[in-house]
Amino acid sequence: MTHERVVHHRHGALVDVLEPGRYRFWTTGHTFTRVDTRVQVFDVRPQETPTSDGISVKVGANALVAVVDPVAHVEHAVDPHAVVYDAVKAWLRDTVRQHTLEQVLTGIVVETVPPAVAAAAAATGYAVTDFAVRDVIVPAEIRRAAEELVTARQQAQIGLERARGEVAVTRALANGAKVLEDHPLLASIRLVETAARHGGTVVVERPADRTTS
């Protein structure tokens, strides 16, 4: 099949890697190991480990892998999958221990394949084309506490913004009152405008004539 390669040994010694096609061998002592080179999903189930602040969580990972070196895949280890699996588990434990619970819940972003995982994969003939942390599981009581903390922070932020708005309004009113106090004519004009908007009537008294004849 087009996605398969066959590692050819004779009497225990490597002979060749056979591409898709038909072959005939007349001698004895040949062994053939098929290797699937298609991309596969590599899942690592959630591993329990403590965060840097001492909270136990379970974190898993997955990757896309494909065999690019059939000889290494066949000869390096009895179980190539287990070698990479253990490397991912070790990386998960080391990484989670360096993050707080909040950071783990927010998400551990992996921009490139971790070097230790890439090295284990290469040694067993794999190439890793994608890698991501997933399935973060925390105890129910810790999850509820974290949600309550987030809610409290949001409410505190809303209260802070409301207080800032009230201070701004008070400051504006105080400034406006000071202006009107310093400019009585402006205060009269504002009074007329307010009355007009509400359908009221303003009576303006002319000052008495203080001239004497």
Backbone as JSON Lines, residues from 0, in Angstrom:
{"i":0,"aa":"M","n":[0.85,-1.2,0.0],"ca":[0.0,0.0,0.0],"c":[0.88,1.24,0.0]}
{"i":1,"aa":"T","n":[0.36,2.32,-0.55],"ca":[1.21,3.51,-0.74],"c":[1.68,4.13,0.56]}
{"i":2,"aa":"H","n":[0.95,3.95,1.66],"ca":[1.34,4.56,2.93],"c":[2.22,3.64,3.77]}
{"i":3,"aa":"E","n":[2.58,2.5,3.26],"ca":[3.39,1.55,4.01],"c":[4.82,1.48,3.48]}
{"i":4,"aa":"R","n":[5.75,1.23,4.42],"ca":[7.12,0.89,4.07],"c":[7.43,-0.43,4.76]}
{"i":5,"aa":"V","n":[8.34,-1.19,4.19],"ca":[8.69,-2.49,4.75],"c":[10.18,-2.52,5.05]}
{"i":6,"aa":"V","n":[10.5,-2.76,6.32],"ca":[11.9,-2.86,6.72],"c":[12.34,-4.31,6.51]}
{"i":7,"aa":"H","n":[13.37,-4.46,5.68],"ca":[13.8,-5.79,5.24],"c":[15.09,-6.17,5.97]}
{"i":8,"aa":"H","n":[15.05,-7.29,6.68],"ca":[16.23,-7.86,7.32],"c":[16.49,-9.26,6.75]}
{"i":9,"aa":"R","n":[17.74,-9.64,6.78],"ca":[18.08,-11.03,6.43],"c":[19.08,-11.54,7.45]}
{"i":10,"aa":"H","n":[18.71,-12.63,8.09],"ca":[19.52,-13.21,9.17],"c":[19.83,-12.16,10.24]}
{"i":11,"aa":"G","n":[18.83,-11.3,10.54],"ca":[18.97,-10.32,11.61],"c":[19.66,-9.04,11.21]}
{"i":12,"aa":"A","n":[20.19,-8.94,10.01],"ca":[20.9,-7.74,9.56],"c":[20.0,-6.92,8.63]}
{"i":13,"aa":"L","n":[20.07,-5.6,8.8],"ca":[19.27,-4.72,7.96],"c":[19.73,-4.82,6.51]}
{"i":14,"aa":"V","n":[18.76,-4.99,5.61],"ca":[19.06,-5.03,4.18],"c":[18.63,-3.74,3.51]}
{"i":15,"aa":"D","n":[17.35,-3.35,3.71],"ca":[16.84,-2.2,2.99],"c":[15.46,-1.84,3.53]}
{"i":16,"aa":"V","n":[14.97,-0.68,3.09],"ca":[13.59,-0.29,3.33],"c":[12.89,-0.34,1.99]}
{"i":17,"aa":"L","n":[11.89,-1.17,1.88],"ca":[11.21,-1.39,0.61],"c":[10.07,-0.39,0.43]}
{"i":18,"aa":"E","n":[10.07,0.26,-0.72],"ca":[8.97,1.15,-1.09],"c":[7.81,0.31,-1.61]}
{"i":19,"aa":"P","n":[6.63,0.93,-1.79],"ca":[5.5,0.16,-2.32],"c":[5.86,-0.47,-3.67]}
{"i":20,"aa":"G","n":[5.46,-1.71,-3.87],"ca":[5.75,-2.42,-5.12],"c":[5.77,-3.92,-4.91]}
{"i":21,"aa":"R","n":[6.16,-4.68,-5.94],"ca":[6.24,-6.14,-5.87],"c":[7.71,-6.57,-5.82]}
{"i":22,"aa":"Y","n":[8.0,-7.52,-4.95],"ca":[9.37,-8.0,-4.79],"c":[9.35,-9.53,-4.67]}
{"i":23,"aa":"R","n":[10.43,-10.17,-5.15],"ca":[10.57,-11.62,-4.99],"c":[11.98,-11.91,-4.46]}
{"i":24,"aa":"F","n":[12.02,-12.82,-3.49],"ca":[13.29,-13.2,-2.89],"c":[13.36,-14.73,-2.9]}
{"i":25,"aa":"W","n":[14.43,-15.25,-3.5],"ca":[14.53,-16.7,-3.67],"c":[15.31,-17.36,-2.54]}
{"i":26,"aa":"T","n":[16.05,-16.56,-1.79],"ca":[16.84,-17.16,-0.7],"c":[16.02,-17.18,0.59]}
{"i":27,"aa":"T","n":[16.61,-17.74,1.64],"ca":[15.92,-17.85,2.92],"c":[16.5,-16.86,3.93]}
{"i":28,"aa":"G","n":[15.86,-16.81,5.11],"ca":[16.35,-15.98,6.21],"c":[15.87,-14.54,6.18]}
{"i":29,"aa":"H","n":[14.88,-14.25,5.36],"ca":[14.37,-12.89,5.24],"c":[13.24,-12.64,6.25]}
{"i":30,"aa":"T","n":[13.25,-11.46,6.81],"ca":[12.12,-11.01,7.65],"c":[11.7,-9.63,7.17]}
{"i":31,"aa":"F","n":[10.39,-9.37,7.23],"ca":[9.85,-8.12,6.72],"c":[8.91,-7.52,7.77]}
{"i":32,"aa":"T","n":[9.13,-6.24,8.08],"ca":[8.3,-5.55,9.08],"c":[7.61,-4.37,8.42]}
{"i":33,"aa":"R","n":[6.31,-4.42,8.42],"ca":[5.53,-3.33,7.82],"c":[5.46,-2.13,8.76]}
{"i":34,"aa":"V","n":[5.56,-0.95,8.2],"ca":[5.47,0.29,8.97],"c":[4.49,1.22,8.27]}
{"i":35,"aa":"D","n":[3.5,1.69,9.02],"ca":[2.5,2.63,8.51],"c":[3.04,4.05,8.67]}
{"i":36,"aa":"T","n":[3.1,4.79,7.58],"ca":[3.67,6.15,7.62],"c":[2.61,7.24,7.62]}
{"i":37,"aa":"R","n":[1.35,6.87,7.77],"ca":[0.3,7.88,7.81],"c":[0.34,8.68,9.11]}
{"i":38,"aa":"V","n":[-0.19,9.91,9.07],"ca":[-0.27,10.74,10.26],"c":[-1.25,10.12,11.24]}
{"i":39,"aa":"Q","n":[-0.86,10.09,12.51],"ca":[-1.7,9.5,13.56],"c":[-1.89,10.51,14.69]}
{"i":40,"aa":"V","n":[-3.02,10.4,15.36],"ca":[-3.26,11.21,16.56],"c":[-2.65,10.47,17.75]}
{"i":41,"aa":"F","n":[-1.78,11.17,18.45],"ca":[-1.07,10.59,19.6],"c":[-1.65,11.21,20.86]}
{"i":42,"aa":"D","n":[-2.39,10.43,21.63],"ca":[-3.06,10.93,22.84],"c":[-2.33,10.47,24.09]}
{"i":43,"aa":"V","n":[-2.18,11.4,25.03],"ca":[-1.65,11.07,26.35],"c":[-2.74,11.41,27.36]}
{"i":44,"aa":"R","n":[-3.24,10.41,28.04],"ca":[-4.35,10.64,28.97],"c":[-3.89,11.55,30.12]}
{"i":45,"aa":"P","n":[-4.83,12.24,30.76],"ca":[-4.47,13.19,31.83],"c":[-3.61,12.57,32.92]}
{"i":46,"aa":"Q","n":[-2.52,13.27,33.24],"ca":[-1.59,12.84,34.28],"c":[-1.79,13.72,35.52]}
{"i":47,"aa":"E","n":[-1.83,13.11,36.7],"ca":[-2.01,13.88,37.93],"c":[-0.66,14.4,38.41]}
{"i":48,"aa":"T","n":[-0.61,15.7,38.66],"ca":[0.63,16.32,39.14],"c":[0.29,17.61,39.85]}
{"i":49,"aa":"P","n":[1.1,18.05,40.82],"ca":[0.81,19.29,41.54],"c":[1.28,20.52,40.77]}
{"i":50,"aa":"T","n":[0.56,21.62,40.94],"ca":[0.98,22.9,40.38],"c":[2.03,23.53,41.3]}
{"i":51,"aa":"S","n":[2.54,24.68,40.89],"ca":[3.57,25.34,41.71],"c":[3.01,25.81,43.05]}
{"i":52,"aa":"D","n":[1.67,26.0,43.14],"ca":[1.08,26.38,44.42],"c":[0.44,25.2,45.15]}
{"i":53,"aa":"G","n":[0.85,23.99,44.78],"ca":[0.5,22.8,45.56],"c":[-0.87,22.21,45.32]}
{"i":54,"aa":"I","n":[-1.54,22.56,44.22],"ca":[-2.86,22.01,43.92],"c":[-2.71,20.89,42.89]}
{"i":55,"aa":"S","n":[-3.24,19.7,43.21],"ca":[-3.14,18.57,42.29],"c":[-4.16,18.72,41.16]}
{"i":56,"aa":"V","n":[-3.69,18.61,39.94],"ca":[-4.56,18.66,38.77],"c":[-4.17,17.51,37.84]}
{"i":57,"aa":"K","n":[-5.06,17.25,36.89],"ca":[-4.76,16.27,35.85],"c":[-4.71,16.99,34.51]}
{"i":58,"aa":"V","n":[-3.65,16.77,33.78],"ca":[-3.46,17.44,32.5],"c":[-3.02,16.42,31.46]}
{"i":59,"aa":"G","n":[-3.64,16.47,30.29],"ca":[-3.28,15.57,29.19],"c":[-2.7,16.35,28.03]}
{"i":60,"aa":"A","n":[-2.35,15.61,26.98],"ca":[-1.8,16.25,25.79],"c":[-2.11,15.38,24.58]}
{"i":61,"aa":"N","n":[-2.05,16.01,23.42],"ca":[-2.13,15.21,22.2],"c":[-1.22,15.81,21.13]}
{"i":62,"aa":"A","n":[-0.92,15.0,20.14],"ca":[0.0,15.42,19.09],"c":[-0.37,14.7,17.8]}
{"i":63,"aa":"L","n":[0.13,15.21,16.7],"ca":[0.04,14.52,15.43],"c":[1.42,14.0,15.1]}
{"i":64,"aa":"V","n":[1.54,12.71,14.82],"ca":[2.84,12.11,14.55],"c":[2.77,11.26,13.29]}
{"i":65,"aa":"A","n":[3.92,11.06,12.69],"ca":[4.01,10.18,11.52],"c":[5.41,9.57,11.51]}
{"i":66,"aa":"V","n":[5.52,8.35,11.06],"ca":[6.81,7.69,10.97],"c":[7.55,8.21,9.74]}
{"i":67,"aa":"V","n":[8.73,8.76,9.97],"ca":[9.56,9.27,8.86],"c":[10.86,8.47,8.72]}
{"i":68,"aa":"D","n":[11.17,7.66,9.72],"ca":[12.37,6.82,9.67],"c":[11.97,5.41,10.06]}
{"i":69,"aa":"P","n":[11.56,4.59,9.09],"ca":[11.08,3.24,9.41],"c":[12.12,2.37,10.12]}
{"i":70,"aa":"V","n":[13.4,2.54,9.79],"ca":[14.43,1.71,10.43],"c":[14.51,2.02,11.93]}
{"i":71,"aa":"A","n":[14.59,3.31,12.28],"ca":[14.63,3.69,13.69],"c":[13.37,3.24,14.4]}
{"i":72,"aa":"H","n":[12.25,3.31,13.72],"ca":[10.98,2.92,14.32],"c":[10.97,1.44,14.68]}
{"i":73,"aa":"V","n":[11.61,0.64,13.86],"ca":[11.62,-0.8,14.09],"c":[12.74,-1.22,15.04]}
{"i":74,"aa":"E","n":[13.9,-0.58,14.94],"ca":[15.08,-1.07,15.65],"c":[15.37,-0.38,16.98]}
{"i":75,"aa":"H","n":[14.86,0.83,17.21],"ca":[15.26,1.58,18.4],"c":[14.63,1.02,19.68]}
{"i":76,"aa":"A","n":[13.36,0.65,19.61],"ca":[12.67,0.22,20.83],"c":[11.64,-0.84,20.49]}
{"i":77,"aa":"V","n":[11.37,-1.68,21.49],"ca":[10.32,-2.69,21.33],"c":[8.97,-2.03,21.13]}
{"i":78,"aa":"D","n":[8.74,-0.95,21.88],"ca":[7.47,-0.22,21.81],"c":[7.75,1.27,21.6]}
{"i":79,"aa":"P","n":[7.91,1.73,20.37],"ca":[8.21,3.15,20.11],"c":[7.16,4.08,20.68]}
{"i":80,"aa":"H","n":[5.91,3.68,20.62],"ca":[4.83,4.49,21.15],"c":[5.03,4.77,22.63]}
{"i":81,"aa":"A","n":[5.44,3.76,23.4],"ca":[5.62,3.91,24.84],"c":[6.77,4.87,25.15]}
{"i":82,"aa":"V","n":[7.81,4.88,24.31],"ca":[8.94,5.78,24.54],"c":[8.48,7.24,24.45]}
{"i":83,"aa":"V","n":[7.73,7.56,23.4],"ca":[7.24,8.93,23.23],"c":[6.21,9.27,24.31]}
{"i":84,"aa":"Y","n":[5.37,8.3,24.64],"ca":[4.35,8.5,25.67],"c":[5.0,8.89,26.99]}
{"i":85,"aa":"D","n":[6.05,8.19,27.39],"ca":[6.73,8.49,28.64],"c":[7.39,9.87,28.59]}
{"i":86,"aa":"A","n":[7.92,10.25,27.43],"ca":[8.55,11.57,27.29],"c":[7.52,12.68,27.46]}
{"i":87,"aa":"V","n":[6.32,12.49,26.9],"ca":[5.26,13.49,27.05],"c":[4.81,13.57,28.5]}
{"i":88,"aa":"K","n":[4.66,12.42,29.17],"ca":[4.26,12.42,30.58],"c":[5.26,13.18,31.43]}
{"i":89,"aa":"A","n":[6.55,12.93,31.21],"ca":[7.58,13.62,31.99],"c":[7.54,15.12,31.74]}
{"i":90,"aa":"W","n":[7.34,15.51,30.48],"ca":[7.26,16.94,30.15],"c":[6.05,17.58,30.82]}
{"i":91,"aa":"L","n":[4.92,16.9,30.81],"ca":[3.71,17.43,31.45],"c":[3.94,17.66,32.94]}
{"i":92,"aa":"R","n":[4.53,16.69,33.61],"ca":[4.77,16.83,35.05],"c":[5.7,18.02,35.33]}
{"i":93,"aa":"D","n":[6.78,18.11,34.59],"ca":[7.74,19.2,34.82],"c":[7.12,20.56,34.51]}
{"i":94,"aa":"T","n":[6.3,20.63,33.48],"ca":[5.72,21.9,33.06],"c":[4.65,22.37,34.03]}
{"i":95,"aa":"V","n":[3.76,21.47,34.44],"ca":[2.68,21.85,35.36],"c":[3.27,22.32,36.68]}
{"i":96,"aa":"R","n":[4.35,21.7,37.14],"ca":[4.97,22.1,38.4],"c":[5.5,23.54,38.36]}
{"i":97,"aa":"Q","n":[5.7,24.09,37.17],"ca":[6.22,25.44,37.03],"c":[5.12,26.49,36.88]}
{"i":98,"aa":"H","n":[3.87,26.06,36.9],"ca":[2.73,26.97,36.72],"c":[1.82,26.93,37.93]}
{"i":99,"aa":"T","n":[1.19,28.08,38.2],"ca":[0.17,28.12,39.25],"c":[-1.13,27.51,38.73]}
{"i":100,"aa":"L","n":[-2.05,27.26,39.65],"ca":[-3.35,26.72,39.24],"c":[-4.03,27.67,38.26]}
{"i":101,"aa":"E","n":[-4.0,28.96,38.55],"ca":[-4.65,29.93,37.67],"c":[-4.05,29.89,36.27]}
{"i":102,"aa":"Q","n":[-2.74,29.77,36.18],"ca":[-2.09,29.71,34.87],"c":[-2.47,28.43,34.12]}
{"i":103,"aa":"V","n":[-2.57,27.32,34.85],"ca":[-2.96,26.07,34.21],"c":[-4.38,26.14,33.7]}
{"i":104,"aa":"L","n":[-5.28,26.73,34.51],"ca":[-6.68,26.85,34.08],"c":[-6.82,27.8,32.9]}
{"i":105,"aa":"T","n":[-6.0,28.85,32.88],"ca":[-6.03,29.78,31.75],"c":[-5.58,29.08,30.47]}
{"i":106,"aa":"G","n":[-4.66,28.15,30.61],"ca":[-4.19,27.39,29.45],"c":[-2.69,27.5,29.28]}
{"i":107,"aa":"I","n":[-2.02,26.36,29.14],"ca":[-0.59,26.33,28.87],"c":[-0.41,26.3,27.35]}
{"i":108,"aa":"V","n":[0.09,27.39,26.81],"ca":[0.26,27.51,25.36],"c":[1.61,26.94,24.97]}
{"i":109,"aa":"V","n":[1.61,26.02,24.01],"ca":[2.84,25.4,23.52],"c":[3.03,25.85,22.07]}
{"i":110,"aa":"E","n":[3.99,26.72,21.84],"ca":[4.19,27.27,20.49],"c":[4.98,26.31,19.6]}
{"i":111,"aa":"T","n":[5.88,25.53,20.18],"ca":[6.66,24.55,19.42],"c":[6.66,23.22,20.18]}
{"i":112,"aa":"V","n":[7.0,22.18,19.48],"ca":[7.07,20.86,20.13],"c":[8.19,20.89,21.17]}
{"i":113,"aa":"P","n":[7.91,20.49,22.41],"ca":[8.95,20.48,23.45],"c":[10.17,19.68,22.99]}
{"i":114,"aa":"P","n":[11.39,20.21,23.21],"ca":[12.6,19.52,22.75],"c":[12.72,18.08,23.22]}
{"i":115,"aa":"A","n":[12.37,17.81,24.49],"ca":[12.48,16.44,25.0],"c":[11.54,15.5,24.27]}
{"i":116,"aa":"V","n":[10.34,15.99,23.94],"ca":[9.37,15.17,23.2],"c":[9.85,14.96,21.77]}
{"i":117,"aa":"A","n":[10.35,16.03,21.15],"ca":[10.84,15.93,19.78],"c":[12.02,14.95,19.69]}
{"i":118,"aa":"A","n":[12.9,14.97,20.71],"ca":[14.06,14.07,20.7],"c":[13.63,12.61,20.83]}
{"i":119,"aa":"A","n":[12.69,12.33,21.74],"ca":[12.2,10.96,21.91],"c":[11.5,10.48,20.64]}
{"i":120,"aa":"A","n":[10.76,11.37,20.01],"ca":[10.06,11.01,18.78],"c":[11.06,10.7,17.66]}
{"i":121,"aa":"A","n":[12.07,11.56,17.51],"ca":[13.07,11.35,16.46],"c":[13.82,10.04,16.66]}
{"i":122,"aa":"A","n":[14.13,9.72,17.92],"ca":[14.87,8.49,18.21],"c":[14.09,7.25,17.81]}
{"i":123,"aa":"T","n":[12.77,7.33,17.84],"ca":[11.92,6.19,17.49],"c":[11.33,6.3,16.09]}
{"i":124,"aa":"G","n":[11.85,7.23,15.29],"ca":[11.44,7.31,13.9],"c":[10.24,8.19,13.61]}
{"i":125,"aa":"Y","n":[9.71,8.85,14.65],"ca":[8.54,9.7,14.46],"c":[8.96,11.15,14.16]}
{"i":126,"aa":"A","n":[8.07,11.87,13.51],"ca":[8.14,13.32,13.42],"c":[6.84,13.85,14.01]}
{"i":127,"aa":"V","n":[6.95,14.83,14.89],"ca":[5.77,15.42,15.52],"c":[5.4,16.68,14.77]}
{"i":128,"aa":"T","n":[4.21,16.74,14.22],"ca":[3.79,17.89,13.43],"c":[2.91,18.86,14.2]}
{"i":129,"aa":"D","n":[2.41,18.45,15.36],"ca":[1.57,19.34,16.16],"c":[1.59,18.82,17.59]}
{"i":130,"aa":"F","n":[1.45,19.75,18.55],"ca":[1.48,19.34,19.95],"c":[0.67,20.35,20.75]}
{"i":131,"aa":"A","n":[-0.17,19.86,21.66],"ca":[-1.01,20.76,22.46],"c":[-1.35,20.13,23.8]}
{"i":132,"aa":"V","n":[-1.45,20.98,24.81],"ca":[-1.91,20.55,26.13],"c":[-3.42,20.6,26.15]}
{"i":133,"aa":"R","n":[-4.07,19.62,26.75],"ca":[-5.53,19.58,26.76],"c":[-6.02,18.88,28.02]}
{"i":134,"aa":"D","n":[-7.34,18.83,28.16],"ca":[-8.01,18.07,29.23],"c":[-7.47,18.41,30.61]}
{"i":135,"aa":"V","n":[-7.58,19.68,30.98],"ca":[-7.19,20.08,32.33],"c":[-8.34,19.74,33.28]}
{"i":136,"aa":"I","n":[-8.06,18.89,34.26],"ca":[-9.09,18.44,35.21],"c":[-8.64,18.81,36.61]}
{"i":137,"aa":"V","n":[-9.5,19.53,37.34],"ca":[-9.19,19.91,38.72],"c":[-10.3,19.37,39.63]}
{"i":138,"aa":"P","n":[-10.01,19.16,40.91],"ca":[-11.05,18.7,41.84],"c":[-12.24,19.67,41.85]}
{"i":139,"aa":"A","n":[-13.44,19.14,42.06],"ca":[-14.65,19.96,41.97],"c":[-14.62,21.14,42.93]}
{"i":140,"aa":"E","n":[-14.14,20.91,44.17],"ca":[-14.14,22.0,45.15],"c":[-13.15,23.1,44.76]}
{"i":141,"aa":"I","n":[-12.03,22.71,44.13],"ca":[-11.05,23.7,43.69],"c":[-11.62,24.49,42.51]}
{"i":142,"aa":"R","n":[-12.32,23.8,41.62],"ca":[-12.92,24.48,40.47],"c":[-13.95,25.51,40.92]}
{"i":143,"aa":"R","n":[-14.78,25.13,41.91],"ca":[-15.78,26.07,42.41],"c":[-15.11,27.28,43.06]}
{"i":144,"aa":"A","n":[-14.04,27.02,43.83],"ca":[-13.33,28.13,44.48],"c":[-12.72,29.06,43.44]}
{"i":145,"aa":"A","n":[-12.18,28.49,42.37],"ca":[-11.58,29.31,41.31],"c":[-12.64,30.16,40.61]}
{"i":146,"aa":"E","n":[-13.81,29.55,40.37],"ca":[-14.89,30.3,39.74],"c":[-15.37,31.44,40.63]}
{"i":147,"aa":"E","n":[-15.46,31.17,41.95],"ca":[-15.88,32.22,42.88],"c":[-14.85,33.35,42.92]}
{"i":148,"aa":"L","n":[-13.58,33.0,42.83],"ca":[-12.53,34.02,42.82],"c":[-12.63,34.9,41.59]}
{"i":149,"aa":"V","n":[-12.88,34.28,40.44],"ca":[-13.03,35.05,39.21],"c":[-14.23,35.98,39.3]}
{"i":150,"aa":"T","n":[-15.35,35.45,39.85],"ca":[-16.56,36.27,40.0],"c":[-16.29,37.44,40.94]}
{"i":151,"aa":"A","n":[-15.61,37.19,42.05],"ca":[-15.31,38.26,43.01],"c":[-14.44,39.33,42.37]}
{"i":152,"aa":"R","n":[-13.48,38.93,41.56],"ca":[-12.62,39.9,40.88],"c":[-13.41,40.75,39.9]}
{"i":153,"aa":"Q","n":[-14.33,40.11,39.18],"ca":[-15.14,40.85,38.22],"c":[-16.05,41.85,38.95]}
{"i":154,"aa":"Q","n":[-16.65,41.43,40.04],"ca":[-17.52,42.33,40.8],"c":[-16.72,43.49,41.39]}
{"i":155,"aa":"A","n":[-15.5,43.19,41.87],"ca":[-14.66,44.25,42.4],"c":[-14.29,45.26,41.31]}
{"i":156,"aa":"Q","n":[-14.02,44.75,40.1],"ca":[-13.68,45.65,38.99],"c":[-14.88,46.52,38.62]}
{"i":157,"aa":"I","n":[-16.08,45.92,38.62],"ca":[-17.29,46.7,38.31],"c":[-17.5,47.77,39.37]}
{"i":158,"aa":"G","n":[-17.32,47.39,40.66],"ca":[-17.47,48.37,41.74],"c":[-16.46,49.49,41.62]}
{"i":159,"aa":"L","n":[-15.24,49.17,41.24],"ca":[-14.2,50.19,41.08],"c":[-14.56,51.16,39.96]}
{"i":160,"aa":"E","n":[-15.04,50.62,38.84],"ca":[-15.42,51.48,37.72],"c":[-16.6,52.37,38.11]}
{"i":161,"aa":"R","n":[-17.56,51.8,38.87],"ca":[-18.71,52.6,39.3],"c":[-18.26,53.73,40.23]}
{"i":162,"aa":"A","n":[-17.35,53.42,41.15],"ca":[-16.85,54.44,42.07],"c":[-16.11,55.54,41.32]}
{"i":163,"aa":"R","n":[-15.32,55.13,40.32],"ca":[-14.61,56.13,39.51],"c":[-15.59,57.05,38.79]}
{"i":164,"aa":"G","n":[-16.68,56.46,38.28],"ca":[-17.68,57.27,37.6],"c":[-18.35,58.24,38.55]}
{"i":165,"aa":"E","n":[-18.68,57.78,39.77],"ca":[-19.32,58.67,40.74],"c":[-18.39,59.8,41.15]}
{"i":166,"aa":"V","n":[-17.12,59.5,41.31],"ca":[-16.15,60.56,41.65],"c":[-16.06,61.58,40.54]}
{"i":167,"aa":"A","n":[-16.07,61.09,39.28],"ca":[-15.98,62.0,38.15],"c":[-17.2,62.92,38.09]}
{"i":168,"aa":"V","n":[-18.39,62.34,38.34],"ca":[-19.62,63.14,38.32],"c":[-19.57,64.19,39.44]}
{"i":169,"aa":"T","n":[-19.18,63.78,40.64],"ca":[-19.1,64.71,41.77],"c":[-18.12,65.84,41.47]}
{"i":170,"aa":"R","n":[-16.98,65.48,40.9],"ca":[-15.98,66.5,40.58],"c":[-16.53,67.48,39.54]}
{"i":171,"aa":"A","n":[-17.26,66.96,38.55],"ca":[-17.84,67.83,37.52],"c":[-18.87,68.77,38.12]}
{"i":172,"aa":"L","n":[-19.71,68.25,39.05],"ca":[-20.72,69.1,39.69],"c":[-20.07,70.19,40.53]}
{"i":173,"aa":"A","n":[-19.0,69.79,41.24],"ca":[-18.31,70.77,42.07],"c":[-17.68,71.87,41.22]}
{"i":174,"aa":"N","n":[-17.1,71.47,40.11],"ca":[-16.5,72.46,39.21],"c":[-17.56,73.38,38.62]}
{"i":175,"aa":"G","n":[-18.71,72.78,38.27],"ca":[-19.8,73.59,37.72],"c":[-20.34,74.58,38.73]}
{"i":176,"aa":"A","n":[-20.48,74.12,39.98],"ca":[-20.98,75.01,41.04],"c":[-20.02,76.17,41.27]}
{"i":177,"aa":"K","n":[-18.73,75.89,41.2],"ca":[-17.73,76.95,41.41],"c":[-17.81,77.99,40.3]}
{"i":178,"aa":"V","n":[-18.03,77.52,39.07],"ca":[-18.14,78.46,37.94],"c":[-19.36,79.35,38.12]}
{"i":179,"aa":"L","n":[-20.5,78.74,38.5],"ca":[-21.72,79.53,38.67],"c":[-21.58,80.51,39.82]}
{"i":180,"aa":"E","n":[-20.87,80.09,40.85],"ca":[-20.66,80.98,41.99],"c":[-19.82,82.19,41.58]}
{"i":181,"aa":"D","n":[-18.86,81.99,40.75],"ca":[-17.98,83.08,40.32],"c":[-18.61,83.94,39.24]}
{"i":182,"aa":"H","n":[-19.65,83.45,38.56],"ca":[-20.28,84.2,37.46],"c":[-21.8,84.18,37.66]}
{"i":183,"aa":"P","n":[-22.34,85.09,38.44],"ca":[-23.78,85.12,38.72],"c":[-24.63,85.23,37.47]}
{"i":184,"aa":"L","n":[-24.17,86.0,36.47],"ca":[-24.95,86.14,35.24],"c":[-25.11,84.8,34.54]}
{"i":185,"aa":"L","n":[-24.05,84.02,34.53],"ca":[-24.12,82.69,33.93],"c":[-25.11,81.81,34.69]}
{"i":186,"aa":"A","n":[-25.15,81.97,36.0],"ca":[-26.11,81.21,36.8],"c":[-27.53,81.57,36.42]}
{"i":187,"aa":"S","n":[-27.8,82.86,36.17],"ca":[-29.13,83.29,35.77],"c":[-29.5,82.69,34.42]}
{"i":188,"aa":"I","n":[-28.56,82.68,33.52],"ca":[-28.83,82.12,32.19],"c":[-29.15,80.63,32.3]}
{"i":189,"aa":"R","n":[-28.39,79.92,33.12],"ca":[-28.66,78.5,33.29],"c":[-30.03,78.27,33.91]}
{"i":190,"aa":"L","n":[-30.43,79.14,34.81],"ca":[-31.74,79.02,35.44],"c":[-32.84,79.19,34.41]}
{"i":191,"aa":"V","n":[-32.67,80.19,33.52],"ca":[-33.67,80.43,32.46],"c":[-33.74,79.22,31.54]}
{"i":192,"aa":"E","n":[-32.59,78.68,31.14],"ca":[-32.58,77.52,30.24],"c":[-33.28,76.34,30.88]}
{"i":193,"aa":"T","n":[-33.01,76.08,32.14],"ca":[-33.63,74.95,32.84],"c":[-35.13,75.12,32.93]}
{"i":194,"aa":"A","n":[-35.58,76.31,33.27],"ca":[-37.02,76.57,33.36],"c":[-37.69,76.39,32.02]}
{"i":195,"aa":"A","n":[-37.04,76.86,30.95],"ca":[-37.62,76.76,29.61],"c":[-37.77,75.3,29.2]}
{"i":196,"aa":"R","n":[-36.79,74.48,29.52],"ca":[-36.86,73.07,29.14],"c":[-38.0,72.35,29.85]}
{"i":197,"aa":"H","n":[-38.37,72.83,31.03],"ca":[-39.42,72.18,31.81],"c":[-40.74,72.94,31.77]}
{"i":198,"aa":"G","n":[-40.86,73.91,30.87],"ca":[-42.12,74.63,30.72],"c":[-42.4,75.63,31.81]}
{"i":199,"aa":"G","n":[-41.41,76.05,32.54],"ca":[-41.6,77.0,33.62],"c":[-41.49,78.44,33.15]}
{"i":200,"aa":"T","n":[-41.74,79.33,34.09],"ca":[-41.67,80.77,33.8],"c":[-40.69,81.41,34.77]}
{"i":201,"aa":"V","n":[-39.85,82.23,34.23],"ca":[-38.88,82.94,35.05],"c":[-39.19,84.43,35.02]}
{"i":202,"aa":"V","n":[-39.33,85.01,36.18],"ca":[-39.58,86.45,36.28],"c":[-38.27,87.13,36.66]}
{"i":203,"aa":"V","n":[-37.84,88.01,35.83],"ca":[-36.59,88.73,36.07],"c":[-36.92,90.15,36.49]}
{"i":204,"aa":"E","n":[-36.52,90.51,37.67],"ca":[-36.78,91.87,38.15],"c":[-35.67,92.81,37.7]}
{"i":205,"aa":"R","n":[-36.09,93.91,37.2],"ca":[-35.1,94.93,36.85],"c":[-34.63,95.61,38.12]}
{"i":206,"aa":"P","n":[-33.43,95.9,38.22],"ca":[-32.96,96.59,39.41],"c":[-33.56,97.97,39.53]}
{"i":207,"aa":"A","n":[-33.87,98.4,40.75],"ca":[-34.48,99.72,40.96],"c":[-33.54,100.84,40.51]}
{"i":208,"aa":"D","n":[-34.17,101.88,39.99],"ca":[-33.39,103.04,39.53],"c":[-32.99,103.86,40.76]}
{"i":209,"aa":"R","n":[-31.72,103.93,41.01],"ca":[-31.21,104.59,42.22],"c":[-30.78,106.06,41.95]}
{"i":210,"aa":"T","n":[-31.04,106.52,40.76],"ca":[-30.68,107.94,40.48],"c":[-31.66,108.86,41.13]}
{"i":211,"aa":"T","n":[-31.25,109.97,41.56],"ca":[-32.11,110.99,42.19],"c":[-32.22,112.18,41.29]}
{"i":212,"aa":"S","n":[-33.39,112.79,41.37],"ca":[-33.63,113.94,40.51],"c":[-33.15,115.19,41.22]}
